[in-house]
Amino acid sequence: MVSLNRELMKKDMDVIWHPCTQMKDHEILPIIPIKSAKGIYLYDFEDNKYIDAISSWWVNIFGHSNSYINNKIKEQLETLEHILLAGFTHKPAIELAHKLVDITPKSLKKVFFADNGSSAVEIALKMSYHYHLNMKQQRTLFLSLSNSYHGETIGALSVGDVSLYKETYEPLLLQCLQTPVPINGSKQAAADALKSLESILEENGNDISAMIVEPLVQGAGGMHMYHADYLVGARILTQKHGIHLILDEIMTGFGRTGTMFACEQASILPDFMTLSKGLTGGYLALSVVMTTDKVYNAFYCDYNEHKAFLHSHSYTGNPLACSAALATLELFEASDILGQNREKSLYMELNLERFKSLDNVKEARILGMIAAVELKGYKAEERIGLKIYEYALSQGVLLRPLGNVIYFMPPYIITLKEIDKVLDVMYDAIKTI
């Protein structure tokens, strides 16, 4: 008798094309149908359970089926599920925008809603370019860090620096520049990288509209981490050349790095900030672009001046998503989540020490609730990450390595005992595979 798990796997393979997936892999690697989820656990149709050690692609910060967020969405569902945000508004969008203005850097006073992280990046790029255009300047270049990732739409890919994407889609991409990311988390590496940035801006500063960075941690770039001094210096240099600074906090925002937003660790004031992922606690698609009054005012005009910003989404500011986001922020307000995270981060850091003695480990690093173990001695075709993914699943843990980097980015509600379980599985996998 064929199990329900296997039956659903087959039905899935007949019709669904999965993201970031070579579908041929699933001829031998099963796709796991999930029946339900609660807390940090996912349950399949045979009652196997898996610790969600990557917060379902970094979004699920307060666990699955959180009763508080559930109830807030249910309450909203009874009154208003959706309304266009052109010429109309609603309380969840208004309240959420005010909360975001209150908790983000004081330079950010206006909120533009979108649906996902890539869209938010696209909006920030367009808004920056259009701002300069309204100021009678043609600045057609964007600047980003080497090894960066900002999403997978055309504009977002253009400012990213993932070689696989760049090589495949290069003819379609916008013209962009890259400047070296600090090679590690030291102050010296930050200083060296700032010298390169200064040279690039001296040569091209008048043509660059904005610089976009993932503050402190490059997510899809292998959880590469760098010192906050770099952000301080980058803000000074971009201001000197009249260049916008876009902070892509889509992954790092909402407590992931130890502060509410990673940029707080550099005490800088950006021109734009993009937010998504943890914004709704992993429930519904929503993103925002935060910007300044100065940028906003450059578009505020009579209709016949043709300065209005040109961008829209059908589900902009969806009330259900805004209600989920409000509930998520209220959970931060209800208890000292950031303080608890810092305690768990210290516990994870101590637990990571044993990895450094393994011969195949290049580095073990951590920032806030992001732990990463980078391996050495493996070629890409060995697909060591896939082998570790399979092993971890067999032990009841969902890990999804980035090449040779095994990372751990759990929901904030994880316990110390559950942290031990995940790190034990990671250690055994790296030691034995």
Residue pairs with C-beta under 8 A, 6 or more apart in sequence:
3 45
3 46
4 33
4 45
4 46
5 30
5 32
5 33
5 44
5 45
5 46
6 30
8 33
8 45
9 30
9 31
9 32
9 33
12 31
12 33
13 23
13 26
13 31
17 23
18 26
18 31
25 386
29 386
29 390
32 44
32 50
32 393
33 44
33 45
34 42
34 43
34 44
35 43
35 44
35 45
36 42
36 43
36 65
37 43
37 52
37 64
37 65
38 63
38 64
38 65
39 63
39 64
39 65
39 411
39 413
40 51
40 52
40 53
40 63
40 64
40 410
40 411
40 413
40 414
40 418
41 49
41 50
41 51
41 52
41 64
42 49
42 50
42 52
42 64
42 398
43 49
43 50
44 50
48 396
49 396
50 393
50 396
50 397
50 398
51 396
51 397
51 398
51 410
51 414
51 418
51 421
51 422
52 60
52 64
52 398
52 410
52 411
53 392
53 397
53 398
53 399
53 408
53 409
53 410
53 422
54 398
54 399
54 400
54 407
54 408
54 409
54 410
55 61
55 278
55 282
55 409
55 410
55 411
56 64
56 282
57 277
57 400
58 219
58 251
58 256
58 277
58 278
58 409
59 277
59 278
59 280
59 281
59 282
60 281
60 282
60 411
61 254
61 255
61 256
61 278
61 281
61 282
61 328
61 411
61 412
62 69
62 281
62 282
62 328
62 331
62 411
62 412
62 413
63 411
63 412
63 413
64 282
64 411
66 281
66 331
68 327
68 330
68 331
69 281
69 283
69 324
69 327
69 328
69 331
71 327
72 323
72 324
72 326
72 327
72 330
73 283
73 284
73 320
73 323
73 324
73 327
75 323
76 92
76 319
76 320
76 323
77 320
80 90
80 319
81 319
81 320
82 315
82 318
82 319
82 320
83 90
83 319
84 314
84 316
85 93
85 113
85 316
85 317
86 312
86 316
89 317
90 317
90 319
90 322
92 319
92 322
92 323
92 326
93 113
93 317
93 319
93 322
95 322
95 326
96 111
96 322
96 325
96 326
96 329
97 111
97 288
99 326
99 329
100 108
100 111
100 275
100 288
100 290
101 108
101 109
101 110
101 111
101 290
103 260
103 329
104 261
104 273
104 290
105 261
105 263
105 264
105 268
105 269
105 270
105 273
106 269
107 269
107 270
107 271
107 292
108 270
108 272
108 273
108 290
108 291
108 292
109 291
109 292
109 293
109 296
110 290
110 291
110 292
110 293
110 295
110 296
111 288
111 289
111 290
112 123
112 127
112 288
112 289
112 290
112 291
112 309
112 311
113 286
113 287
113 288
113 313
113 316
113 317
114 120
114 123
114 286
114 287
114 288
114 289
114 313
114 316
115 285
115 286
115 287
115 313
115 315
115 316
116 151
116 276
116 285
116 287
117 151
117 156
117 248
117 250
117 274
117 276
117 277
117 287
118 150
118 151
118 152
118 153
118 156
119 151
119 153
119 287
119 313
120 250
120 274
120 275
120 276
120 287
120 288
120 289
121 150
121 151
121 153
121 155
121 156
121 159
121 212
121 246
121 248
121 250
121 274
122 151
122 153
122 155
122 156
122 311
123 274
123 289
123 311
124 210
124 212
124 246
124 272
124 274
124 289
124 291
125 142
125 155
125 159
125 209
125 210
125 212
125 246
126 155
126 309
126 310
126 311
127 272
127 289
127 291
127 295
127 309
127 311
128 142
128 209
128 210
128 244
128 246
128 271
128 272
128 295
129 139
129 140
129 209
129 210
130 299
130 309
130 310
131 209
131 244
131 295
131 298
131 299
132 138
132 139
132 209
134 298
134 299
134 307
135 298
139 206
139 207
139 208
139 209
139 243
140 175
140 207
140 209
141 175
141 176
141 177
141 204
141 207
141 208
141 209
142 158
142 159
142 174
142 176
142 177
142 208
142 209
142 210
142 211
142 212
143 176
143 177
143 178
143 179
143 200
143 201
143 204
143 208
143 210
143 211
143 212
143 243
144 150
144 159
144 160
144 161
144 176
144 177
144 178
144 179
144 211
144 212
144 213
145 161
145 178
145 179
145 180
145 181
145 213
145 214
145 218
146 161
146 178
146 179
146 180
146 181
147 161
147 181
147 218
147 221
147 222
147 224
148 159
148 160
148 161
148 178
148 181
148 212
148 213
148 214
148 218
148 221
149 160
149 161
149 162
149 214
149 218
149 219
149 220
149 221
150 156
150 157
150 159
150 160
150 212
150 214
150 248
151 157
151 160
151 250
152 165
154 169
154 172
154 173
154 174
155 174
157 165
157 166
157 169
157 173
158 173
158 174
158 175
158 176
159 174
159 176
159 212
160 166
161 178
161 221
162 220
162 221
166 173
177 200
177 204
177 208
179 193
179 196
179 197
179 200
179 211
180 193
180 196
180 197
181 193
181 218
181 221
181 224
181 226
182 189
182 190
182 192
182 193
182 226
182 227
182 230
183 189
183 192
183 193
184 225
184 226
185 225
185 226
185 227
185 365
186 227
187 227
187 229
189 226
189 227
190 226
190 227
190 228
190 229
190 230
190 233
191 229
191 233
193 226
193 230
194 229
194 230
194 233
194 234
194 237
197 233
197 234
197 237
198 237
201 208
201 237
201 238
201 240
201 241
201 243
205 240
205 241
205 242
205 243
206 241
208 241
208 243
209 243
209 244
210 243
210 244
210 245
210 246
210 271
210 272
211 234
211 238
211 243
211 244
211 245
211 246
212 246
212 247
212 248
213 231
213 234
213 245
213 246
213 247
213 248
214 221
214 248
214 249
214 251
214 252
215 231
215 247
215 248
215 249
215 252
215 257
215 261
215 262
215 263
215 265
215 266
216 225
216 226
216 228
216 231
216 252
216 257
216 262
216 265
216 367
217 223
217 224
217 225
217 251
217 252
217 256
217 257
217 262
217 367
217 370
218 224
218 225
219 251
219 252
220 402
222 372
222 374
222 402
222 403
222 404
222 405
223 365
223 370
223 372
223 402
223 405
223 407
225 365
225 367
225 370
225 372
228 265
228 266
229 266
231 263
231 265
231 266
231 268
232 266
232 267
232 268
234 245
235 245
235 266
235 268
235 269
235 270
238 244
238 245
239 245
244 271
244 272
244 295
245 268
245 270
245 271
245 272
246 270
246 271
246 272
246 273
246 274
247 261
247 262
247 263
247 270
247 272
247 273
247 274
248 274
249 261
249 262
249 263
249 273
249 274
249 275
250 274
250 275
250 276
250 277
250 287
251 277
252 261
252 262
253 260
253 261
253 262
253 273
253 275
253 277
253 278
253 279
254 260
254 261
254 275
254 277
254 278
254 279
254 328
254 332
255 278
255 332
255 337
255 338
255 341
255 368
255 369
255 412
256 262
256 278
256 368
256 369
256 370
256 409
257 265
257 367
257 368
257 369
257 370
258 265
258 338
258 341
258 342
258 345
258 367
258 368
258 369
259 265
259 338
259 368
260 332
260 338
261 273
263 270
263 273
271 291
271 292
271 294
271 295
272 289
272 290
272 291
272 295
273 289
273 290
273 291
274 287
274 288
274 289
274 290
275 287
275 288
275 290
276 286
276 287
276 288
278 328
279 286
279 287
279 288
279 325
279 328
280 286
280 321
280 324
280 325
280 328
281 324
281 325
281 327
281 328
281 331
283 321
283 324
284 318
284 320
284 321
284 324
285 315
285 321
286 318
286 321
286 322
286 324
286 325
298 307
299 307
299 308
299 309
300 307
301 307
301 308
315 321
331 337
332 338
337 412
340 412
341 368
341 369
341 412
342 368
344 369
344 412
344 414
344 416
344 419
345 366
345 367
345 368
345 369
347 416
347 419
348 366
348 369
348 371
348 408
348 419
348 423
349 366
349 371
351 419
351 420
351 423
352 364
352 366
352 371
352 373
352 423
353 364
354 427
355 361
355 364
355 373
355 426
355 427
355 430
356 363
356 364
358 427
358 430
358 431
359 377
360 375
360 376
360 377
360 378
360 430
361 373
361 374
361 375
361 376
361 430
362 374
362 375
362 376
362 404
363 373
363 374
364 371
364 372
364 373
364 374
365 371
365 372
365 374
366 372
369 409
369 410
369 412
370 407
370 408
370 409
371 407
371 408
371 409
371 423
372 405
372 406
372 407
372 408
373 405
373 406
373 407
373 426
373 430
374 404
374 405
374 406
375 384
375 404
375 405
375 406
375 430
376 404
378 384
378 404
380 403
384 401
384 404
384 433
385 401
385 402
385 403
385 404
385 405
385 406
386 401
387 429
387 433
388 399
388 401
388 406
388 426
388 429
388 430
388 433
389 399
389 400
389 401
391 425
391 428
391 429
391 433
392 398
392 399
392 425
392 426
392 429
395 425
395 428
395 429
396 421
396 425
397 421
397 422
397 425
397 426
399 406
399 407
399 408
399 422
399 425
399 426
401 407
406 426
406 429
406 430
408 422
408 423
408 426
410 418
410 419
410 422
414 422
